[in-house]
Amino acid sequence: VDVLACGRPMILTRAPYFDFDIEQIGCGWWVEPGDVRGWSERLTAALSDRDRLDQMGRAGRAWAEQHLNADLFTAGLRRVLLDTVGRGSSTVPLRSDDARG
């Protein structure tokens, strides 16, 4: 998904481990697993409309900035770690400069 942050549209084989829909976001297209013709058709269509590719790239970048940024990642990781150690407390500092003296 780094390509989203780079502002580039995506063509991906549909897979269950993506928890977002690139077609709904407007940043790319899905192709079904094993669909060679689908890949060929999607690539041909994509390359024929450069303006649409630019628009999709901007949409992907905007979505990534809102949903895949470092603050959100860090907050999610913090929740997982707190749940893992069983503390469930939000008083553990996220960074050393957040520590209360």
PASEBA-1860 file (N, C-alpha, C; in nm, 3 decimals):
! residues 101
1> VDVLACGR> 0.080/-0.120/0.000/0.000/0.000/0.000/0.085/0.127/0.000 ~ 0.215/0.113/-0.003/0.302/0.230/-0.011/0.271/0.314/-0.135 ~ 0.221/0.248/-0.238/0.190/0.318/-0.361/0.083/0.425/-0.338 ~ -0.006/0.404/-0.241/-0.107/0.506/-0.210/-0.041/0.634/-0.163 ~ 0.055/0.621/-0.073/0.124/0.738/-0.020/0.204/0.810/-0.129 ~ 0.241/0.736/-0.232/0.316/0.796/-0.344/0.223/0.862/-0.445 ~ 0.094/0.853/-0.425/-0.001/0.916/-0.515/-0.016/0.846/-0.649 ~ -0.005/0.715/-0.646/-0.019/0.636/-0.768/-0.140/0.544/-0.757
9> PMILTRAP> -0.216/0.528/-0.865/-0.329/0.434/-0.862/-0.279/0.290/-0.858 ~ -0.367/0.200/-0.819/-0.329/0.061/-0.802/-0.420/-0.031/-0.882 ~ -0.362/-0.140/-0.928/-0.438/-0.253/-0.980/-0.389/-0.371/-0.898 ~ -0.482/-0.433/-0.826/-0.445/-0.541/-0.734/-0.530/-0.665/-0.757 ~ -0.471/-0.779/-0.732/-0.548/-0.902/-0.728/-0.628/-0.901/-0.599 ~ -0.757/-0.925/-0.610/-0.844/-0.925/-0.492/-0.795/-1.030/-0.392 ~ -0.782/-0.986/-0.266/-0.732/-1.075/-0.162/-0.802/-1.041/-0.030 ~ -0.821/-1.139/0.056/-0.896/-1.116/0.179/-0.822/-1.033/0.284
17> YFDFDIEQ> -0.692/-1.016/0.271/-0.619/-0.945/0.376/-0.616/-0.795/0.359 ~ -0.680/-0.740/0.259/-0.694/-0.595/0.248/-0.822/-0.555/0.320 ~ -0.810/-0.463/0.415/-0.928/-0.421/0.489/-0.984/-0.289/0.438 ~ -0.956/-0.260/0.313/-1.012/-0.142/0.247/-1.039/-0.177/0.103 ~ -1.125/-0.097/0.040/-1.167/-0.125/-0.097/-1.115/-0.016/-0.190 ~ -1.016/-0.050/-0.271/-0.954/0.051/-0.357/-1.050/0.108/-0.460 ~ -1.149/0.030/-0.501/-1.247/0.082/-0.596/-1.341/0.181/-0.527 ~ -1.378/0.151/-0.403/-1.465/0.243/-0.328/-1.390/0.373/-0.297
25> IGCGWWVE> -1.263/0.363/-0.264/-1.181/0.481/-0.237/-1.162/0.562/-0.365 ~ -1.161/0.493/-0.477/-1.140/0.559/-0.606/-0.994/0.571/-0.644 ~ -0.913/0.478/-0.591/-0.769/0.485/-0.617/-0.715/0.366/-0.694 ~ -0.804/0.281/-0.744/-0.755/0.166/-0.818/-0.865/0.069/-0.853 ~ -0.821/-0.048/-0.903/-0.913/-0.151/-0.948/-0.870/-0.286/-0.894 ~ -0.968/-0.370/-0.868/-0.943/-0.509/-0.831/-0.948/-0.596/-0.956 ~ -0.868/-0.700/-0.955/-0.875/-0.805/-1.057/-0.886/-0.937/-0.980 ~ -0.970/-1.023/-1.026/-0.991/-1.151/-0.957/-0.867/-1.240/-0.971
33> PGDVRGWS> -0.840/-1.321/-0.870/-0.724/-1.412/-0.877/-0.729/-1.500/-1.002 ~ -0.618/-1.510/-1.069/-0.607/-1.594/-1.188/-0.664/-1.534/-1.315 ~ -0.713/-1.411/-1.309/-0.777/-1.349/-1.424/-0.675/-1.272/-1.509 ~ -0.604/-1.343/-1.593/-0.501/-1.282/-1.677/-0.564/-1.182/-1.773 ~ -0.675/-1.218/-1.832/-0.744/-1.127/-1.924/-0.787/-1.000/-1.850 ~ -0.835/-1.016/-1.726/-0.875/-0.901/-1.646/-0.760/-0.804/-1.623 ~ -0.641/-0.859/-1.595/-0.523/-0.774/-1.578/-0.492/-0.699/-1.707 ~ -0.495/-0.769/-1.816/-0.465/-0.708/-1.946/-0.566/-0.597/-1.978
41> ERLTAALS> -0.693/-0.625/-1.958/-0.797/-0.526/-1.988/-0.785/-0.404/-1.897 ~ -0.759/-0.428/-1.768/-0.749/-0.319/-1.672/-0.628/-0.231/-1.703 ~ -0.515/-0.293/-1.734/-0.395/-0.216/-1.768/-0.416/-0.133/-1.895 ~ -0.477/-0.194/-1.995/-0.503/-0.123/-2.120/-0.596/-0.004/-2.095 ~ -0.702/-0.026/-2.020/-0.796/0.082/-1.990/-0.729/0.192/-1.908 ~ -0.650/0.154/-1.810/-0.584/0.252/-1.725/-0.488/0.340/-1.805 ~ -0.411/0.279/-1.892/-0.312/0.354/-1.968/-0.374/0.443/-2.075 ~ -0.501/0.420/-2.104/-0.567/0.502/-2.206/-0.628/0.630/-2.148
49> DRDRLDQM> -0.624/0.646/-2.016/-0.686/0.763/-1.953/-0.594/0.818/-1.844 ~ -0.494/0.893/-1.886/-0.394/0.948/-1.793/-0.456/1.043/-1.691 ~ -0.557/1.120/-1.733/-0.621/1.212/-1.639/-0.688/1.135/-1.525 ~ -0.751/1.026/-1.559/-0.816/0.942/-1.456/-0.711/0.883/-1.363 ~ -0.597/0.843/-1.417/-0.490/0.789/-1.333/-0.442/0.894/-1.233 ~ -0.425/1.017/-1.279/-0.383/1.125/-1.189/-0.487/1.148/-1.080 ~ -0.614/1.149/-1.118/-0.723/1.168/-1.022/-0.723/1.055/-0.918 ~ -0.706/0.933/-0.964/-0.703/0.819/-0.873/-0.582/0.824/-0.780
57> GRAGRAWA> -0.470/0.868/-0.833/-0.351/0.883/-0.751/-0.373/0.984/-0.639 ~ -0.436/1.095/-0.671/-0.465/1.197/-0.569/-0.563/1.143/-0.465 ~ -0.663/1.067/-0.510/-0.760/1.009/-0.417/-0.692/0.911/-0.321 ~ -0.603/0.830/-0.374/-0.530/0.734/-0.291/-0.440/0.802/-0.191 ~ -0.372/0.906/-0.233/-0.284/0.981/-0.143/-0.365/1.044/-0.029 ~ -0.477/1.106/-0.064/-0.562/1.169/0.038/-0.613/1.064/0.137 ~ -0.656/0.949/0.087/-0.705/0.843/0.176/-0.593/0.792/0.266 ~ -0.475/0.773/0.210/-0.361/0.724/0.289/-0.325/0.823/0.398
65> EQHLNADL> -0.328/0.951/0.367/-0.295/1.052/0.468/-0.393/1.048/0.584 ~ -0.519/1.016/0.556/-0.621/1.011/0.661/-0.624/0.878/0.736 ~ -0.593/0.769/0.667/-0.615/0.637/0.726/-0.489/0.555/0.751 ~ -0.379/0.593/0.694/-0.257/0.513/0.708/-0.140/0.595/0.760 ~ -0.168/0.702/0.831/-0.058/0.787/0.876/0.009/0.731/1.001 ~ 0.124/0.784/1.033/0.205/0.733/1.144/0.133/0.745/1.278 ~ 0.059/0.852/1.299/-0.012/0.869/1.426/-0.116/0.758/1.446 ~ -0.191/0.728/1.341/-0.291/0.622/1.352/-0.226/0.486/1.370
73> FTAGLRRV> -0.118/0.463/1.298/-0.046/0.336/1.311/0.007/0.320/1.453 ~ 0.066/0.426/1.505/0.122/0.421/1.640/0.013/0.399/1.744 ~ -0.099/0.467/1.729/-0.210/0.449/1.823/-0.263/0.305/1.818 ~ -0.276/0.251/1.698/-0.322/0.112/1.684/-0.223/0.014/1.744 ~ -0.096/0.036/1.719/0.008/-0.052/1.775/0.007/-0.043/1.927 ~ -0.011/0.074/1.979/-0.017/0.094/2.125/-0.132/0.014/2.185 ~ -0.250/0.021/2.120/-0.366/-0.055/2.169/-0.337/-0.205/2.170 ~ -0.276/-0.253/2.062/-0.243/-0.396/2.053/-0.146/-0.436/2.163
81> LLDTVGRG> -0.044/-0.354/2.183/0.055/-0.386/2.286/-0.007/-0.384/2.426 ~ -0.089/-0.283/2.453/-0.154/-0.277/2.584/-0.247/-0.395/2.605 ~ -0.322/-0.432/2.502/-0.410/-0.548/2.514/-0.329/-0.676/2.534 ~ -0.214/-0.684/2.467/-0.131/-0.803/2.476/-0.076/-0.823/2.617 ~ -0.033/-0.715/2.677/0.021/-0.727/2.813/-0.088/-0.721/2.918 ~ -0.211/-0.701/2.876/-0.324/-0.705/2.966/-0.343/-0.582/3.051 ~ -0.279/-0.474/3.015/-0.291/-0.354/3.097/-0.416/-0.276/3.062 ~ -0.441/-0.261/2.931/-0.560/-0.190/2.887/-0.570/-0.048/2.936
89> SSTVPLRS> -0.463/0.008/2.985/-0.464/0.143/3.041/-0.412/0.242/2.938 ~ -0.474/0.357/2.933/-0.428/0.460/2.841/-0.329/0.555/2.909 ~ -0.284/0.522/3.032/-0.192/0.611/3.102/-0.046/0.580/3.071 ~ -0.019/0.471/3.001/0.119/0.441/2.964/0.161/0.538/2.855 ~ 0.274/0.607/2.874/0.316/0.707/2.775/0.346/0.643/2.641 ~ 0.309/0.714/2.536/0.333/0.668/2.400/0.479/0.689/2.361 ~ 0.534/0.803/2.401/0.675/0.834/2.373/0.739/0.876/2.504 ~ 0.870/0.875/2.508/0.938/0.910/2.632/0.910/1.054/2.672
97> DDARG> 0.889/1.144/2.575/0.862/1.284/2.611/0.720/1.303/2.660 ~ 0.635/1.198/2.653/0.500/1.203/2.707/0.498/1.163/2.855 ~ 0.609/1.108/2.903/0.614/1.058/3.041/0.596/1.172/3.140 ~ 0.521/1.140/3.242/0.500/1.238/3.347/0.604/1.216/3.455 ~ 0.669/1.322/3.496/0.778/1.312/3.591/0.737/1.296/3.724
END
